[in-house]
Structures are given as structure tokens and as C-alpha cells.
Amino acid sequence: LLTFRQGQANLVEVTLPADTPLAGRPVRSVKLPVDSALVVILRGGRVIVPQGDDALEPGDELLFVATTAVEEDIRAALLH
């Protein structure tokens, strides 16, 4: 979506599918790669600044800041 700092970091968007196994799980339980940070959850027109206890829901749009090297690792952690 966006590139920061001369291509070293990107804004990465992942939408959780309807059948996500992460539904109901708190943000803190998701194992994300090093060099990535979940910065916002977009849900039904709302902007949620994620806290560890916030539960994920199907259809959530998750925005991360991450290095280019770990973009696919983020998707693997959330979608597989």
C-alpha cells in the first residue's frame, strides 16, 4: 500500500477471511514476525487501535508496518 524510509518498510494490509481460525482470539495471541507491527484494525467503518486483549473478527482489515522481507510471513501467520 505504502512504502516508508526509502523502501525499507511498507504498509501491509491483510483482510481476515470469513472462515478465519483467528476469530475470537486476542491480538496478543497472534505470532507475528520480527520487524512487523499491527497498527490498526478496520472493522465496520471503525478504526481500532489494537490492544492485546482485542479479539479479531472475520472481515477485519489489519494494517501493519513491516519490512519488505517479512510481508509474506505476516500473510502466512494470518491466513494459513
DSSP file (Angstrom, degrees, kcal/mol; ACC not computed):
  #  RESIDUE AA STRUCTURE BP1 BP2  ACC     N-H-->O    O-->H-N    N-H-->O    O-->H-N    TCO  KAPPA ALPHA  PHI   PSI    X-CA   Y-CA   Z-CA
    1    1 A L              0   0    0      0, 0.0     2,-0.3     0, 0.0    11,-0.1   0.000 360.0 360.0 360.0 -47.0    0.0    0.0    0.0
    2    2 A L  E     -A   11   0A   0      9,-0.9     9,-2.4     2,-0.0     2,-0.4  -0.984 360.0-142.5-145.8 150.9    2.7    2.5    1.0
    3    3 A T  E     -A   10   0A   0     -2,-0.3     2,-0.3     7,-0.2     7,-0.3  -0.971  18.5-168.1-120.3 135.6    6.5    2.5    1.3
    4    4 A F  E >>> +A    9   0A   0      5,-3.9     5,-1.6    -2,-0.4     4,-0.9  -0.776  58.0  14.5-116.0 160.2    8.4    4.3    4.0
    5    5 A R  G >45S-     0   0    0     -2,-0.3     3,-1.4     1,-0.3    -1,-0.2   0.865 129.8 -47.4  46.1  59.2   12.0    5.2    4.6
    6    6 A Q  G 345S-     0   0    0      1,-0.3    -1,-0.3    -3,-0.2    -2,-0.1   0.850 112.9 -48.8  56.3  40.0   13.4    4.6    1.2
    7    7 A G  G <45S+     0   0    0     -3,-0.6    61,-0.3     2,-0.3    -1,-0.3   0.511 110.7 113.7  85.4   4.9   11.8    1.3    0.7
    8    8 A Q  T <<5S+     0   0    0     -3,-1.4    60,-0.6    -4,-0.9     2,-0.3   0.742  80.0  27.1 -83.3 -22.4   12.8   -0.3    4.0
    9    9 A A  E   < -AB   4  67A   0     -5,-1.6    -5,-3.9    58,-0.2     2,-0.3  -0.990  67.3-165.5-140.7 148.8    9.3   -0.6    5.4
   10   10 A N  E     -AB   3  66A   0     56,-3.4    56,-2.4    -2,-0.3     2,-0.6  -0.891  27.3-117.6-129.1 157.7    5.8   -0.9    3.9
   11   11 A L  E     -AB   2  65A   0     -9,-2.4    -9,-0.9    -2,-0.3     2,-0.4  -0.896  39.2-165.5 -91.8 121.5    2.2   -0.5    5.0
   12   12 A V  E     - B   0  64A   0     52,-2.8    52,-2.9    -2,-0.6     2,-0.4  -0.924   7.3-157.8-116.8 132.8    0.8   -4.0    4.5
   13   13 A E  E     + B   0  63A   0     -2,-0.4     2,-0.4    50,-0.2    50,-0.2  -0.927  11.8 176.7-113.4 133.5   -3.0   -4.8    4.5
   14   14 A V  E     - B   0  62A   0     48,-2.3    48,-3.3    -2,-0.4     2,-0.5  -0.997  15.2-153.9-133.5 129.3   -4.5   -8.2    5.2
   15   15 A T  E     - B   0  61A   0     -2,-0.4    46,-0.2    46,-0.2    45,-0.1  -0.906  21.4-127.7-103.1 126.1   -8.2   -8.9    5.4
   16   16 A L        -     0   0    0     44,-2.7    43,-2.2    -2,-0.5    63,-0.1  -0.545  28.2-123.4 -72.1 131.1   -9.2  -11.9    7.6
   17   17 A P    >   -     0   0    0      0, 0.0     3,-1.8     0, 0.0    43,-0.2  -0.228  23.2-104.7 -71.6 164.3  -11.4  -14.3    5.7
   18   18 A A  T 3  S+     0   0    0      1,-0.3    -2,-0.1    40,-0.2     5,-0.0   0.799 121.5  47.1 -58.1 -30.9  -14.9  -15.4    6.8
   19   19 A D  T 3  S+     0   0    0      3,-0.0    -1,-0.3     2,-0.0    -3,-0.0   0.063  80.3 151.8-101.4  25.1  -13.6  -18.8    8.0
   20   20 A T    X   -     0   0    0     -3,-1.8     3,-1.2     1,-0.2    59,-0.1  -0.306  44.0-146.9 -60.6 132.7  -10.5  -17.4    9.8
   21   21 A P  T 3  S+     0   0    0      0, 0.0    -1,-0.2     0, 0.0    58,-0.1   0.574  95.3  71.3 -73.0  -7.3   -9.4  -19.6   12.7
   22   22 A L  T >   +     0   0    0     56,-0.2     3,-2.4     2,-0.1    34,-0.5   0.526  66.8 127.8 -85.0  -6.1   -8.3  -16.4   14.4
   23   23 A A  T <  S+     0   0    0     -3,-1.2    34,-0.2     1,-0.3    32,-0.0  -0.282  81.1   8.4 -56.1 128.5  -11.9  -15.4   15.1
   24   24 A G  T 3  S+     0   0    0     32,-3.1    -1,-0.3     1,-0.3    33,-0.1   0.277  99.1 124.9  84.9 -11.4  -12.4  -14.5   18.7
   25   25 A R    <   -     0   0    0     -3,-2.4    31,-2.5    31,-0.2    -1,-0.3  -0.591  65.4-111.5 -82.4 143.0   -8.7  -14.8   19.5
   26   26 A P  B >   -E   55   0B   0      0, 0.0     3,-1.8     0, 0.0     4,-0.4  -0.392  22.5-117.1 -71.6 151.1   -7.0  -11.8   21.2
   27   27 A V  G >  S+     0   0    0     27,-2.3     3,-1.8    24,-0.4    25,-0.2   0.865 112.4  63.6 -53.0 -39.9   -4.4   -9.8   19.2
   28   28 A R  G 3  S+     0   0    0     24,-2.1    -1,-0.3     1,-0.3    25,-0.1   0.702  94.2  61.9 -63.4 -18.5   -1.7  -10.8   21.7
   29   29 A S  G <  S+     0   0    0     -3,-1.8     2,-0.5    23,-0.3    -1,-0.3   0.600  80.4  97.8 -84.3 -10.2   -2.0  -14.5   20.7
   30   30 A V  S <  S-     0   0    0     -3,-1.8     2,-1.0    -4,-0.4    48,-0.1  -0.682  71.5-139.6 -83.3 123.5   -1.1  -13.9   17.1
   31   31 A K        -     0   0    0     -2,-0.5    -2,-0.1    46,-0.2    -1,-0.1  -0.732  27.1-175.8 -86.1 104.5    2.6  -14.8   16.5
   32   32 A L        -     0   0    0     -2,-1.0     4,-0.1     1,-0.1    42,-0.1  -0.699  27.6-101.9-100.1 153.1    3.9  -12.1   14.1
   33   33 A P    >   -     0   0    0      0, 0.0     3,-0.6     0, 0.0    -1,-0.1  -0.293  43.5 -92.1 -69.2 157.6    7.4  -12.0   12.6
   34   34 A V  T 3  S+     0   0    0      1,-0.2     3,-0.1    32,-0.0     0, 0.0  -0.334 112.5  38.3 -59.4 150.7   10.1   -9.7   13.9
   35   35 A D  T 3  S+     0   0    0      1,-0.2    32,-1.9    31,-0.1     2,-0.3   0.788  98.9  99.8  71.4  30.0   10.1   -6.3   12.1
   36   36 A S  E <   -C   66   0A   0     -3,-0.6     2,-0.4    30,-0.2    -1,-0.2  -0.994  46.6-173.7-141.7 149.1    6.4   -6.1   11.9
   37   37 A A  E     -C   65   0A   0     28,-1.9    28,-2.1    -2,-0.3     2,-0.6  -0.980  24.4-133.5-144.6 129.8    3.7   -4.2   13.9
   38   38 A L  E     +C   64   0A   0     -2,-0.4    26,-0.2    26,-0.2     3,-0.1  -0.731  31.4 171.5 -77.4 119.5    0.0   -4.3   13.8
   39   39 A V  E     +     0   0A   0     24,-2.8     2,-0.3    -2,-0.6    25,-0.2   0.706  55.1   6.3-108.2 -24.4   -1.0   -0.6   13.8
   40   40 A V  E     -C   63   0A   0     23,-1.4    23,-2.6     9,-0.2     2,-0.5  -0.986  49.6-148.7-159.4 148.5   -4.8   -0.6   13.2
   41   41 A I  E     -CD  62  48A   0      7,-2.7     7,-3.0    -2,-0.3     2,-0.6  -0.988  15.7-156.0-115.4 126.2   -7.8   -2.8   12.7
   42   42 A L  E     +CD  61  47A   0     19,-3.1    19,-2.4    -2,-0.5     2,-0.4  -0.916  22.5 167.8-102.5 122.5  -10.5   -1.5   10.4
   43   43 A R  E >   - D   0  46A   0      3,-2.1     3,-2.1    -2,-0.6    17,-0.1  -0.942  62.0 -28.6-143.1 114.9  -13.9   -3.0   11.3
   44   44 A G  T 3  S-     0   0    0     -2,-0.4     3,-0.1     1,-0.3    -1,-0.1   0.857 126.2 -43.2  52.3  43.7  -17.3   -2.0   10.0
   45   45 A G  T 3  S+     0   0    0      1,-0.3     2,-0.3     0, 0.0    -1,-0.3   0.452 116.3 116.4  83.1  -0.7  -16.4    1.7    9.5
   46   46 A R  E <   -D   43   0A   0     -3,-2.1    -3,-2.1     2,-0.0     2,-0.6  -0.746  58.0-142.9-101.9 150.3  -14.5    1.8   12.8
   47   47 A V  E     -D   42   0A   0     -2,-0.3     2,-0.5    -5,-0.2    -5,-0.2  -0.964  21.4-169.4-109.8 119.0  -10.8    2.4   13.3
   48   48 A I  E     -D   41   0A   0     -7,-3.0    -7,-2.7    -2,-0.6    -2,-0.0  -0.942  18.9-147.2-115.3 122.0   -9.5    0.4   16.2
   49   49 A V        -     0   0    0     -2,-0.5    -9,-0.2    -9,-0.2   -10,-0.1  -0.796  40.4-117.9 -81.9 113.0   -6.0    0.9   17.7
   50   50 A P        -     0   0    0      0, 0.0     2,-0.3     0, 0.0    -1,-0.0  -0.254  32.8-173.1 -67.0 135.8   -5.2   -2.7   18.7
   51   51 A Q    >   -     0   0    0      4,-0.0     3,-1.7     1,-0.0   -24,-0.4  -0.834  40.6-103.4-115.1 158.7   -4.7   -3.6   22.3
   52   52 A G  T 3  S+     0   0    0     -2,-0.3   -24,-2.1     1,-0.3   -23,-0.3   0.788 119.3  48.6 -54.3 -33.4   -3.5   -7.1   23.4
   53   53 A D  T 3  S+     0   0    0    -27,-0.2    -1,-0.3   -26,-0.2     2,-0.2   0.541  81.0 116.3 -88.5  -6.9   -7.0   -8.1   24.6
   54   54 A D    <   -     0   0    0     -3,-1.7   -27,-2.3   -28,-0.1     2,-0.3  -0.440  63.5-132.4 -65.2 129.7   -8.9   -7.0   21.4
   55   55 A A  B     -E   26   0B   0    -29,-0.2     2,-0.2    -2,-0.2   -32,-0.1  -0.625  14.3-126.3 -85.0 140.7  -10.5  -10.0   19.7
   56   56 A L        -     0   0    0    -31,-2.5   -32,-3.1   -34,-0.5   -31,-0.2  -0.543  25.6-162.2 -81.5 151.6  -10.1  -10.5   16.0
   57   57 A E    >   -     0   0    0    -34,-0.2     3,-2.0    -2,-0.2   -41,-0.2  -0.961  29.7 -90.8-133.8 151.1  -13.1  -11.0   13.8
   58   58 A P  T 3  S+     0   0    0      0, 0.0   -40,-0.2     0, 0.0     3,-0.1  -0.335 114.0  27.2 -56.4 140.5  -13.8  -12.3   10.3
   59   59 A G  T 3  S+     0   0    0    -43,-2.2   -15,-0.2     1,-0.3   -41,-0.1   0.314  84.3 145.9  87.0  -8.8  -13.6   -9.5    7.8
   60   60 A D    <   -     0   0    0     -3,-2.0   -44,-2.7   -43,-0.2     2,-0.6  -0.377  44.1-141.3 -59.1 136.5  -11.2   -7.3    9.9
   61   61 A E  E     -BC  15  42A   0    -19,-2.4   -19,-3.1   -46,-0.2     2,-0.5  -0.924  19.3-161.0 -99.0 120.2   -8.8   -5.4    7.8
   62   62 A L  E     -BC  14  41A   0    -48,-3.3   -48,-2.3    -2,-0.6     2,-0.5  -0.881   3.8-159.1-106.9 129.5   -5.5   -5.4    9.5
   63   63 A L  E     -BC  13  40A   0    -23,-2.6   -24,-2.8    -2,-0.5   -23,-1.4  -0.936  13.8-178.3-112.1 129.2   -2.8   -2.8    8.7
   64   64 A F  E     -BC  12  38A   0    -52,-2.9   -52,-2.8    -2,-0.5     2,-0.5  -0.877  26.0-142.2-121.0 150.4    0.8   -3.5    9.5
   65   65 A V  E     +BC  11  37A   0    -28,-2.1   -28,-1.9    -2,-0.3     2,-0.3  -0.980  44.8 151.1-105.1 128.1    4.1   -1.6    9.2
   66   66 A A  E     -BC  10  36A   0    -56,-2.4   -56,-3.4    -2,-0.5   -30,-0.2  -0.989  48.6 -97.4-154.5 156.7    6.7   -4.1    8.2
   67   67 A T  E >   -B    9   0A   0    -32,-1.9     3,-1.4    -2,-0.3     4,-0.4  -0.451  41.2-113.6 -72.1 155.0   10.0   -4.6    6.4
   68   68 A T  G >  S+     0   0    0    -60,-0.6     3,-1.1   -61,-0.3     4,-0.4   0.843 112.7  65.3 -57.1 -35.3    9.7   -5.9    2.9
   69   69 A A  G 3  S+     0   0    0      1,-0.2    -1,-0.3   -61,-0.2     4,-0.2   0.736 105.9  40.6 -63.7 -24.1   11.4   -9.1    3.9
   70   70 A V  G <> S+     0   0    0     -3,-1.4     4,-2.0   -35,-0.2    -1,-0.2   0.350  80.5 102.6-110.5   7.1    8.6  -10.2    6.3
   71   71 A E  H <> S+     0   0    0     -3,-1.1     4,-1.7    -4,-0.4     3,-0.2   0.923  87.5  44.3 -56.2 -46.7    5.4   -9.3    4.3
   72   72 A E  H  > S+     0   0    0     -4,-0.4     4,-2.4     1,-0.2    -1,-0.2   0.824 108.5  58.6 -69.8 -29.9    4.8  -12.8    3.2
   73   73 A D  H  > S+     0   0    0      2,-0.2     4,-2.1     1,-0.2    -1,-0.2   0.866 103.9  52.6 -65.4 -36.1    5.5  -14.1    6.7
   74   74 A I  H  X S+     0   0    0     -4,-2.0     4,-1.6     2,-0.2     5,-0.2   0.953 110.5  46.4 -62.2 -50.2    2.7  -11.9    8.0
   75   75 A R  H  X S+     0   0    0     -4,-1.7     4,-2.9     1,-0.2     5,-0.3   0.902 111.7  52.0 -60.1 -41.2    0.2  -13.3    5.5
   76   76 A A  H  X S+     0   0    0     -4,-2.4     4,-1.1     1,-0.2    -1,-0.2   0.893 108.7  50.8 -62.3 -39.7    1.3  -16.8    6.4
   77   77 A A  H  < S+     0   0    0     -4,-2.1    -1,-0.2     1,-0.2    -2,-0.2   0.810 121.6  32.6 -68.1 -29.8    0.8  -16.2   10.1
   78   78 A L  H  < S+     0   0    0     -4,-1.6   -56,-0.2    -3,-0.2    -2,-0.2   0.747 124.4  36.8-100.0 -28.1   -2.7  -14.9    9.5
   79   79 A L  H  <        0   0    0     -4,-2.9    -3,-0.2    -5,-0.2    -2,-0.1   0.457 360.0 360.0-112.1  -1.6   -4.1  -16.8    6.5
   80   80 A H     <        0   0    0     -4,-1.1    -3,-0.1    -5,-0.3    -1,-0.1   0.406 360.0 360.0-120.3 360.0   -2.8  -20.3    6.9
